[in-house]
Amino acid sequence: MKDEKILNESSPAKIDGATYASMVVSAANSIHNQKEAINELNVFPVPDGDTGINMSMTMSPAAELADYSGSISECADKVASSLLRAARGNSGVILSLFFRGIAKGFAGKDSVDSVDILKAFDMGVSEAYKAVQHPTEGTILTVMRASVETALEKASNKDYEVDNLFDYMVEVAEHTLEETPEMLPVLKQANVVDAGGAGFVAILEGMRAALKHQPVEALDKTGAPAATAKKANFAEFETFDIEFPYCTECIVTKSEEYLGEGKVEAFHEFVLNAGNSAVFVEDTEIVKVHVHTKDPGSVLSEALRYGSLFTVKVENMQNQHTELIEKEEAAPVKTVRAPEKQYGFVSVTMGEGMKTLFADLGVDSFVLGGQTMNPSAEQLIEAVNETPSEIVYLLPNNSNICLVAEQVAKIVEDKRVIVVPSVSVPQGVAAMMNFSPDETPEENTANMIAALSSVKTLDITFAARDSTFDGQEIKGGQILGLVERKVKYVTDTREECMDMLIDHMGEASFVTLFYGSDVDSDDAERMADHLREKLGDDVEVASVCGGQPLYYYVISVE
């Protein structure tokens, strides 16, 4: 790295709120443009929530800062609040907390110089580290810390102008990123750098570009500039111009006959003809629909032909128009359902069978999410607020959602939120089965958390990409056996994989196979019979339709 005094007469001595806003927007566009490349750095070949997407979606509210004018203190507060609510996955939470620390450092200031920036960024690093109980070197935290700490050390005896300060931080961040494989053996085995660290470098690059009056533009998949979002002036719009007044949205969990892709073309055609502004997204297990229509009932009735309604939202845009004019300058109103009982539960689930299981155990509200879809903090907050209880237990059921859930518990003010840090569906089920309405909140929390260690989670899925893991070449599509969410076996068939996982079932008394959307009930029962034969009469084996995508089997061992 260079070791020279950094000085540029064209550099701004200070930055104000408008400049900081442009820096954050440019950073968001930078991570958006690089998200797919960052996704490819993910070490593990299992289908999972991708780092690039999570970081990009966390930064996405920055679009609202276009044409911002105001103090840097107010701008930083706005950024911190919106990013924390949009945070997805561990990398997204860490990133949002970094910006929250910056907001604390900029508090009460109209503009800041390079010293102020370094102090605020240092506070951002501290906030990010606080969120991780056992920080691992070689991750986004390392890249973040090194870029700020090194700049702080050099700033003690050198003069920095603002954009040159970012030149140096980017240089240090890039150098640290290249060293991450030496800090984390799993990165070195896969011959990649840390994905989260790469995302942080992209964000610093975007901020620097804005300072140099060359802000990064968001590109679409073709490489062309994406459309820039602008805030509408609702006062200039007449309600009689709304031909299709009902904004209708729903998520449909497909029935068995429509599982897979390309089986709901008739539904797609119906939605396209039902009105305008139609968006139709199909996955193997769900369909997400958005359309402006005159008859929302017909859309929902048609949806029921293809499965069950997971979520529904219908809004009258004519009524909204009047409200938007009146409230355009007002803060958004949050809806909190009044308590009807002491205890309530929110669970993150993926799959109709999983949802039914948790509902039978007493869960009130559900958030669609899991390995391939990490929900945002805002989605979890909405589910908590909709739960009619004084105390809400939140079950993330995924290690990449636990950190987001912990931030939700800190944000929500109208209810007491207790996070039970379940990292899998079997752990979530075990926690729910150890809840008692007659116990105190503290007793229930202790019992539910203790139950997490009473169950072992095994999985059978497939490799989402070609990779090298633990010295072994893995081809996309091969079957993977996971033990406590870590890849243990690579095979060519599910049966072979299950036989290998038997060795990890130990002295099991109960084994439950939650079979996914790509496994039919007959195949699942044959696999259960196979296990019964292998494990003997002393072990009770059950097969349950979980309906989860991508994971053929989620196996609970008790």
C-alpha positions as CSV (number, residue, x, y, z in Angstrom):
1,M,0.0,0.0,0.0
2,K,1.0,3.6,-0.5
3,D,2.5,5.5,2.4
4,E,2.3,9.1,1.4
5,K,0.6,12.3,2.5
6,I,-2.8,12.5,1.0
7,L,-3.8,15.9,-0.2
8,N,-5.9,17.2,-3.1
9,E,-6.9,20.9,-3.4
10,S,-10.1,19.9,-5.3
11,S,-11.3,17.8,-2.4
12,P,-14.1,19.1,-0.2
13,A,-13.1,20.3,3.2
14,K,-16.5,19.2,4.6
15,I,-19.5,17.3,3.5
16,D,-23.1,18.2,4.2
17,G,-26.4,16.3,4.3
18,A,-26.9,16.4,0.5
19,T,-23.4,15.1,-0.2
20,Y,-23.8,12.3,2.3
21,A,-27.1,11.4,0.8
22,S,-25.5,11.1,-2.7
23,M,-22.7,9.0,-1.2
24,V,-25.2,6.5,0.3
25,V,-27.3,6.4,-2.9
26,S,-24.1,5.7,-4.9
27,A,-23.0,3.0,-2.4
28,A,-26.4,1.3,-2.7
29,N,-26.1,1.4,-6.5
30,S,-22.6,0.0,-6.3
31,I,-23.6,-3.0,-4.2
32,H,-26.7,-3.5,-6.4
33,N,-24.5,-3.7,-9.5
34,Q,-22.1,-6.1,-7.9
35,K,-24.6,-8.3,-6.0
36,E,-24.4,-11.3,-8.3
37,A,-20.6,-11.3,-8.4
38,I,-20.7,-11.2,-4.6
39,N,-23.2,-14.0,-4.4
40,E,-20.7,-16.2,-6.4
41,L,-18.2,-15.7,-3.5
42,N,-20.4,-17.7,-1.1
43,V,-18.3,-20.6,0.1
44,F,-21.1,-23.1,0.7
45,P,-22.7,-24.7,-2.3
46,V,-26.0,-25.3,-0.5
47,P,-29.0,-23.2,-1.6
48,D,-29.0,-20.3,0.8
49,G,-29.8,-16.6,1.2
50,D,-27.0,-14.9,-0.8
51,T,-24.8,-12.3,0.7
52,G,-24.9,-9.9,-2.3
53,I,-28.7,-9.9,-2.4
54,N,-29.0,-9.5,1.4
55,M,-26.6,-6.5,1.4
56,S,-28.2,-5.0,-1.7
57,M,-31.7,-5.2,-0.3
58,T,-30.5,-3.8,3.0
59,M,-29.2,-0.7,1.2
60,S,-32.2,-0.4,-1.1
61,P,-34.1,2.3,1.0
62,A,-31.2,4.7,0.0
63,A,-33.2,5.4,-3.2
64,E,-35.5,7.6,-1.0
65,L,-32.6,10.0,-0.4
66,A,-32.6,11.3,-4.0
67,D,-32.7,15.2,-3.9
68,Y,-32.3,15.2,-0.1
69,S,-31.6,18.5,1.5
70,G,-31.0,19.0,5.2
71,S,-28.3,18.5,7.8
72,I,-25.9,15.5,7.8
73,S,-27.2,14.6,11.2
74,E,-30.8,14.3,10.0
75,C,-29.7,12.4,6.8
76,A,-27.6,9.9,8.8
77,D,-30.5,9.3,11.2
78,K,-32.8,8.6,8.2
79,V,-30.3,6.2,6.6
80,A,-29.7,4.3,9.9
81,S,-33.4,3.9,10.6
82,S,-34.4,2.8,7.1
83,L,-31.4,0.4,6.7
84,L,-32.0,-1.3,10.1
85,R,-35.6,-2.0,9.1
86,A,-34.6,-3.3,5.7
87,A,-31.8,-5.4,7.0
88,R,-31.7,-9.0,5.8
89,G,-29.3,-11.7,6.9
90,N,-26.3,-11.4,9.1
91,S,-24.3,-9.3,6.6
92,G,-27.3,-6.9,6.3
93,V,-27.6,-6.4,10.0
94,I,-23.9,-5.8,10.4
95,L,-24.0,-3.2,7.6
96,S,-27.1,-1.5,9.0
97,L,-25.5,-1.2,12.5
98,F,-22.4,0.3,10.9
99,F,-24.5,3.1,9.5
100,R,-26.3,3.4,12.9
101,G,-22.9,4.1,14.5
102,I,-22.1,6.7,11.8
103,A,-25.4,8.4,12.7
104,K,-24.4,8.6,16.3
105,G,-21.1,10.1,15.3
106,F,-22.8,12.7,13.1
107,A,-25.4,13.6,15.7
108,G,-26.1,17.3,16.0
109,K,-23.8,18.3,13.1
110,D,-24.8,20.2,9.9
111,S,-21.6,19.1,8.1
112,V,-18.5,17.1,8.9
113,D,-14.8,17.0,8.0
114,S,-12.4,14.1,7.6
115,V,-11.8,13.8,11.3
116,D,-15.5,13.7,12.1
117,I,-16.0,11.1,9.4
118,L,-13.2,8.8,10.8
119,K,-14.6,9.1,14.4
120,A,-18.1,8.3,13.2
121,F,-17.0,5.4,11.1
122,D,-15.1,4.1,14.1
123,M,-18.3,4.2,16.1
124,G,-19.9,2.3,13.2
125,V,-17.3,-0.4,13.5
126,S,-18.0,-0.6,17.3
127,E,-21.8,-0.9,16.7
128,A,-21.3,-3.7,14.2
129,Y,-19.0,-5.7,16.5
130,K,-21.4,-5.4,19.4
131,A,-24.0,-7.3,17.4
132,V,-21.8,-10.4,16.9
133,Q,-21.2,-12.5,20.0
134,H,-18.1,-14.3,18.7
135,P,-16.7,-12.2,15.9
136,T,-14.7,-14.2,13.3
137,E,-11.6,-12.7,11.7
138,G,-11.6,-12.8,7.9
139,T,-15.2,-11.5,7.5
140,I,-16.9,-8.2,6.7
141,L,-16.1,-7.1,10.3
142,T,-12.4,-7.5,9.7
143,V,-12.5,-5.5,6.4
144,M,-14.6,-2.8,8.0
145,R,-12.4,-2.5,11.1
146,A,-9.1,-2.5,9.2
147,S,-10.1,0.2,6.8
148,V,-11.1,2.6,9.6
149,E,-8.5,1.7,12.2
150,T,-5.6,2.1,9.7
151,A,-6.9,5.4,8.5
152,L,-7.2,6.6,12.1
153,E,-3.6,5.7,12.8
154,K,-2.3,7.6,9.8
155,A,-4.6,10.5,10.3
156,S,-2.8,11.3,13.6
157,N,0.2,12.7,11.7
158,K,-1.1,13.4,8.2
159,D,-3.6,15.8,6.7
160,Y,-6.6,14.2,4.9
161,E,-9.1,15.8,2.6
162,V,-12.4,14.0,2.5
163,D,-12.3,12.2,-0.9
164,N,-8.6,11.3,-0.5
165,L,-9.5,9.8,2.9
166,F,-11.9,7.5,1.0
167,D,-9.1,6.7,-1.5
168,Y,-7.1,5.4,1.4
169,M,-9.9,3.5,3.1
170,V,-10.8,1.8,-0.1
171,E,-7.1,0.8,-0.7
172,V,-6.9,-0.7,2.8
173,A,-10.2,-2.4,2.5
174,E,-9.2,-4.0,-0.8
175,H,-5.8,-5.1,0.7
176,T,-7.5,-6.6,3.7
177,L,-10.1,-8.4,1.6
178,E,-7.4,-10.1,-0.4
179,E,-5.9,-11.4,2.9
180,T,-9.2,-12.9,4.2
181,P,-8.4,-16.4,2.8
182,E,-5.4,-16.5,5.1
183,M,-7.6,-15.7,8.1
184,L,-10.4,-18.2,7.3
185,P,-9.3,-21.7,6.1
186,V,-12.7,-22.3,4.5
187,L,-12.1,-19.3,2.2
188,K,-8.7,-20.6,1.2
189,Q,-10.0,-24.0,0.4
190,A,-12.6,-22.5,-1.9
191,N,-10.1,-20.0,-3.3
192,V,-12.4,-17.0,-2.7
193,V,-12.4,-13.9,-0.6
194,D,-15.1,-13.1,1.9
195,A,-18.4,-12.2,0.3
196,G,-19.4,-9.8,3.0
197,G,-16.1,-8.1,2.9
198,A,-16.4,-7.7,-0.8
199,G,-19.7,-6.1,-0.3
200,F,-18.3,-3.6,2.1
201,V,-15.5,-2.7,-0.4
202,A,-18.3,-2.1,-3.0
203,I,-20.0,0.3,-0.6
204,L,-16.9,2.3,0.1
205,E,-16.2,2.5,-3.6
206,G,-19.7,3.8,-4.2
207,M,-19.3,6.5,-1.5
208,R,-15.9,7.5,-2.9
209,A,-17.3,7.8,-6.5
210,A,-20.0,10.2,-5.3
211,L,-17.3,12.4,-3.6
212,K,-15.4,12.5,-6.9
213,H,-18.6,13.7,-8.6
214,Q,-19.0,10.4,-10.5
215,P,-21.7,8.7,-8.5
216,V,-22.5,5.1,-9.4
217,E,-25.7,4.5,-11.3
218,A,-27.8,1.4,-10.7
219,L,-27.7,-0.9,-13.8
220,D,-30.2,-3.4,-14.9
221,K,-29.3,-6.9,-16.1
222,T,-28.3,-5.6,-19.5
223,G,-25.9,-3.2,-18.0
224,A,-28.0,-0.2,-18.9
225,P,-28.9,2.4,-16.2
226,A,-31.9,1.4,-14.3
227,A,-34.9,3.7,-13.9
228,T,-34.5,6.2,-11.1
229,A,-37.2,6.2,-8.6
230,K,-38.8,9.6,-7.9
231,K,-41.4,10.7,-5.4
232,A,-44.8,11.3,-6.9
233,N,-46.8,14.5,-6.4
234,F,-50.1,13.0,-5.4
235,A,-51.8,16.4,-5.3
236,E,-51.6,16.6,-9.1
237,F,-53.4,13.3,-9.6
238,E,-57.2,13.0,-9.9
239,T,-59.0,9.9,-8.5
240,F,-61.2,9.5,-11.5
241,D,-58.0,8.7,-13.5
242,I,-57.8,5.4,-11.5
243,E,-59.5,2.9,-13.8
244,F,-58.5,-0.1,-11.7
245,P,-58.9,1.1,-8.1
246,Y,-58.0,-1.9,-6.0
247,C,-54.3,-2.8,-5.5
248,T,-54.4,-6.6,-4.9
249,E,-51.5,-8.6,-3.7
250,C,-51.3,-12.2,-2.6
251,I,-48.9,-15.1,-2.1
252,V,-50.3,-18.5,-3.1
253,T,-48.9,-21.7,-1.7
254,K,-49.4,-24.2,-4.6
255,S,-51.4,-27.3,-4.1
256,E,-49.6,-30.6,-4.9
257,E,-50.7,-30.8,-8.6
258,Y,-49.2,-27.4,-9.4
259,L,-45.8,-27.8,-7.6
260,G,-42.8,-27.1,-9.8
261,E,-42.5,-24.5,-12.5
262,G,-44.6,-23.7,-15.6
263,K,-47.8,-25.3,-14.4
264,V,-49.8,-22.1,-13.7
265,E,-49.8,-20.4,-17.1
266,A,-53.6,-20.1,-17.1
267,F,-53.4,-18.2,-13.7
268,H,-50.7,-15.9,-15.2
269,E,-52.9,-15.1,-18.2
270,F,-55.9,-14.4,-15.9
271,V,-53.8,-11.9,-13.8
272,L,-52.5,-10.1,-16.9
273,N,-56.1,-9.6,-18.1
274,A,-57.5,-8.7,-14.7
275,G,-56.3,-5.1,-14.8
276,N,-53.0,-3.3,-15.1
277,S,-49.6,-3.0,-13.3
278,A,-49.6,-6.8,-13.1
279,V,-46.6,-8.6,-11.6
280,F,-46.6,-12.4,-11.5
281,V,-43.7,-14.3,-9.9
282,E,-43.7,-18.1,-9.9
283,D,-41.4,-20.3,-7.8
284,T,-41.6,-24.1,-7.5
285,E,-43.8,-23.8,-4.4
286,I,-45.4,-20.4,-4.4
287,V,-46.8,-17.7,-6.7
288,K,-46.6,-14.0,-5.8
289,V,-49.2,-11.8,-7.5
290,H,-49.6,-8.0,-7.7
291,V,-52.3,-6.4,-9.9
292,H,-54.5,-3.3,-10.0
293,T,-58.0,-4.4,-10.7
294,K,-61.7,-3.6,-10.5
295,D,-62.6,-6.9,-8.9
296,P,-60.1,-8.2,-6.3
297,G,-62.5,-11.0,-5.4
298,S,-62.2,-12.6,-8.8
299,V,-58.4,-12.5,-8.5
300,L,-58.4,-14.2,-5.1
301,S,-61.0,-16.7,-6.2
302,E,-58.9,-17.7,-9.2
303,A,-55.8,-17.9,-6.9
304,L,-57.6,-20.5,-4.8
305,R,-57.9,-22.8,-7.8
306,Y,-54.1,-23.3,-7.6
307,G,-53.5,-23.6,-3.8
308,S,-54.0,-21.8,-0.6
309,L,-53.6,-18.1,0.2
310,F,-50.5,-17.5,2.4
311,T,-50.9,-13.7,2.5
312,V,-53.5,-11.3,1.1
313,K,-53.5,-7.5,0.8
314,V,-56.2,-5.4,-0.9
315,E,-56.0,-1.6,-0.8
316,N,-58.4,1.0,-2.3
317,M,-56.1,3.4,-4.1
318,Q,-58.8,6.1,-4.4
319,N,-59.0,6.2,-0.6
320,Q,-55.3,6.1,-0.4
321,H,-55.0,9.1,-2.7
322,T,-56.8,11.4,-0.3
323,E,-54.9,10.0,2.7
324,L,-51.5,10.5,0.9
325,I,-52.2,14.1,0.2
326,E,-53.1,14.7,3.8
327,K,-50.2,12.7,5.2
328,E,-47.5,13.3,2.7
329,E,-45.3,15.1,5.2
330,A,-46.4,13.0,8.2
331,A,-44.5,10.1,9.6
332,P,-45.9,6.7,8.7
333,V,-48.4,5.3,11.1
334,K,-47.7,1.9,12.5
335,T,-50.5,-0.5,13.3
336,V,-50.1,-2.5,16.6
337,R,-52.8,-5.0,17.4
338,A,-54.1,-4.6,20.9
339,P,-53.2,-7.5,23.3
340,E,-55.9,-10.2,23.8
341,K,-53.6,-12.5,25.8
342,Q,-50.3,-12.7,27.6
343,Y,-48.3,-14.8,25.2
344,G,-48.0,-14.9,21.4
345,F,-45.7,-16.3,18.8
346,V,-44.1,-15.4,15.5
347,S,-42.4,-18.0,13.4
348,V,-40.3,-17.7,10.2
349,T,-41.4,-20.6,8.0
350,M,-41.1,-21.8,4.4
351,G,-43.6,-24.4,3.3
352,E,-47.4,-24.9,3.9
353,G,-46.7,-28.0,5.9
354,M,-44.3,-26.2,8.2
355,K,-46.8,-23.4,8.6
356,T,-49.6,-25.9,9.5
357,L,-47.3,-27.6,12.0
358,F,-46.4,-24.4,13.8
359,A,-50.0,-23.2,13.8
360,D,-51.0,-26.5,15.5
361,L,-48.4,-25.7,18.1
362,G,-49.9,-22.3,18.8
363,V,-48.0,-19.9,16.6
364,D,-50.1,-16.7,15.8
365,S,-48.2,-15.0,13.0
366,F,-45.9,-16.2,10.2
367,V,-43.2,-14.6,8.0
368,L,-42.4,-16.3,4.8
369,G,-38.7,-17.0,4.8
370,G,-35.8,-19.4,5.3
371,Q,-32.6,-20.5,3.6
372,T,-33.4,-18.9,0.2
373,M,-35.5,-16.0,1.5
374,N,-34.2,-14.0,4.5
375,P,-37.0,-11.7,5.6
376,S,-36.2,-8.1,6.5
377,A,-36.5,-6.6,10.0
378,E,-39.5,-4.6,8.8
379,Q,-41.4,-7.8,7.9
380,L,-40.7,-9.3,11.3
381,I,-41.7,-6.1,13.0
382,E,-45.1,-6.1,11.1
383,A,-45.7,-9.7,12.2
384,V,-44.9,-8.9,15.8
385,N,-47.2,-5.9,15.8
386,E,-50.0,-8.0,14.3
387,T,-49.7,-10.6,17.1
388,P,-52.4,-9.9,19.7
389,S,-50.4,-10.4,22.9
390,E,-48.4,-8.5,25.4
391,I,-45.3,-10.8,25.0
392,V,-44.2,-12.1,21.6
393,Y,-41.8,-15.0,21.3
394,L,-40.0,-14.8,17.9
395,L,-38.6,-18.0,16.3
396,P,-36.2,-17.2,13.4
397,N,-35.6,-21.0,12.7
398,N,-32.5,-20.1,10.7
399,S,-29.0,-18.9,11.7
400,N,-29.0,-16.2,9.1
401,I,-32.2,-14.6,10.6
402,C,-31.3,-14.7,14.3
403,L,-29.3,-11.5,14.2
404,V,-32.1,-9.7,12.4
405,A,-34.6,-11.0,15.0
406,E,-32.4,-9.7,17.8
407,Q,-32.5,-6.2,16.3
408,V,-36.3,-6.4,16.0
409,A,-36.5,-7.1,19.7
410,K,-34.6,-3.8,20.3
411,I,-36.7,-1.8,17.8
412,V,-40.3,-2.8,18.9
413,E,-41.5,-0.6,21.7
414,D,-45.2,-1.5,22.1
415,K,-44.7,-5.2,23.0
416,R,-42.1,-7.2,24.8
417,V,-40.3,-9.3,22.2
418,I,-38.3,-12.4,23.3
419,V,-36.1,-14.1,20.7
420,V,-35.7,-17.8,20.9
421,P,-32.6,-18.3,18.8
422,S,-33.7,-21.4,16.9
423,V,-31.5,-22.1,13.8
424,S,-33.7,-24.8,12.3
425,V,-37.3,-25.9,12.1
426,P,-36.7,-28.9,14.4
427,Q,-35.3,-26.5,17.0
428,G,-38.3,-24.2,16.6
429,V,-40.7,-27.2,17.0
430,A,-38.8,-28.3,20.1
431,A,-39.0,-24.8,21.6
432,M,-42.8,-24.6,21.1
433,M,-43.3,-28.0,22.6
434,N,-41.6,-26.8,25.8
435,F,-43.7,-23.7,26.2
436,S,-46.3,-23.6,29.0
437,P,-48.9,-20.9,29.4
438,D,-48.7,-21.4,33.2
439,E,-45.1,-20.5,33.5
440,T,-43.5,-17.0,33.8
441,P,-41.9,-15.4,30.8
442,E,-38.4,-16.0,32.3
443,E,-39.2,-19.7,33.0
444,N,-40.6,-20.2,29.5
445,T,-37.6,-18.5,27.9
446,A,-35.2,-20.7,29.8
447,N,-37.2,-23.9,29.0
448,M,-37.5,-23.0,25.3
449,I,-33.9,-22.2,24.8
450,A,-32.8,-25.3,26.7
451,A,-35.0,-27.4,24.4
452,L,-32.9,-26.2,21.4
453,S,-30.1,-28.5,22.3
454,S,-32.3,-31.5,22.7
455,V,-32.8,-31.9,19.0
456,K,-30.3,-32.6,16.2
457,T,-31.0,-31.3,12.7
458,L,-29.9,-33.1,9.5
459,D,-30.7,-32.1,6.0
460,I,-30.7,-33.5,2.5
461,T,-30.5,-31.0,-0.3
462,F,-28.5,-30.4,-3.5
463,A,-25.5,-28.4,-4.6
464,A,-26.6,-25.1,-6.1
465,R,-23.3,-24.6,-7.9
466,D,-20.0,-26.3,-8.8
467,S,-17.5,-25.7,-6.0
468,T,-14.6,-27.1,-4.1
469,F,-15.4,-27.7,-0.4
470,D,-13.1,-29.3,2.2
471,G,-10.8,-30.5,-0.6
472,Q,-13.7,-32.2,-2.5
473,E,-14.9,-31.3,-5.9
474,I,-18.7,-30.8,-5.9
475,K,-20.8,-30.7,-9.1
476,G,-24.0,-28.6,-9.2
477,G,-27.0,-30.9,-8.7
478,Q,-25.2,-33.5,-6.5
479,I,-26.9,-34.5,-3.3
480,L,-25.6,-33.0,-0.1
481,G,-26.0,-34.3,3.4
482,L,-25.8,-31.6,6.2
483,V,-25.3,-32.2,9.9
484,E,-26.3,-29.1,11.9
485,R,-26.4,-27.1,8.7
486,K,-22.8,-28.0,7.8
487,V,-22.0,-30.0,4.6
488,K,-20.8,-33.5,5.6
489,Y,-21.5,-35.8,2.7
490,V,-21.7,-35.5,-1.1
491,T,-23.5,-38.3,-2.9
492,D,-25.4,-39.0,-6.1
493,T,-28.7,-40.2,-4.6
494,R,-30.9,-39.3,-1.7
495,E,-31.0,-42.8,-0.4
496,E,-27.2,-43.1,-0.3
497,C,-27.1,-39.7,1.5
498,M,-29.7,-40.9,4.1
499,D,-27.7,-44.0,4.8
500,M,-24.7,-41.8,5.6
501,L,-26.7,-39.5,7.9
502,I,-27.9,-42.5,9.9
503,D,-24.5,-42.6,11.6
504,H,-25.3,-39.1,13.1
505,M,-28.7,-40.2,14.6
506,G,-27.0,-41.7,17.6
507,E,-29.3,-43.0,20.4
508,A,-32.4,-41.5,18.8
509,S,-35.8,-42.2,20.1
510,F,-37.8,-40.2,17.6
511,V,-36.9,-39.3,14.0
512,T,-39.2,-37.0,11.9
513,L,-38.7,-36.6,8.2
514,F,-40.1,-33.2,7.0
515,Y,-40.2,-33.8,3.2
516,G,-40.1,-30.9,0.8
517,S,-42.1,-29.8,-2.2
518,D,-39.9,-31.9,-4.6
519,V,-40.7,-35.2,-2.8
520,D,-44.0,-36.9,-3.1
521,S,-45.7,-38.6,-0.2
522,D,-45.0,-42.2,-1.5
523,D,-41.3,-41.5,-1.8
524,A,-41.2,-40.0,1.6
525,E,-42.9,-43.0,3.2
526,R,-40.6,-45.4,1.4
527,M,-37.7,-43.4,2.9
528,A,-39.3,-43.6,6.3
529,D,-39.7,-47.4,6.0
530,H,-36.0,-47.6,5.0
531,L,-35.1,-45.8,8.1
532,R,-37.3,-47.9,10.3
533,E,-35.5,-51.0,8.9
534,K,-32.1,-49.5,9.6
535,L,-32.8,-48.0,13.0
536,G,-34.8,-50.8,14.5
537,D,-38.1,-51.0,16.4
538,D,-36.8,-48.9,19.3
539,V,-36.9,-45.7,17.2
540,E,-40.1,-44.1,16.1
541,V,-39.9,-42.7,12.6
542,A,-42.5,-40.4,11.1
543,S,-42.8,-38.6,7.8
544,V,-44.5,-35.2,7.7
545,C,-45.2,-33.0,4.6
546,G,-43.2,-29.8,5.3
547,G,-43.6,-28.5,1.7
548,Q,-40.3,-26.6,2.0
549,P,-38.5,-25.8,-1.3
550,L,-35.0,-26.9,-2.2
551,Y,-34.5,-29.1,0.8
552,Y,-35.6,-32.6,0.1
553,Y,-35.6,-33.6,3.7
554,V,-35.3,-31.7,7.0
555,I,-34.7,-34.4,9.6
556,S,-35.4,-33.9,13.3
557,V,-33.6,-36.3,15.6
558,E,-34.6,-36.5,19.3
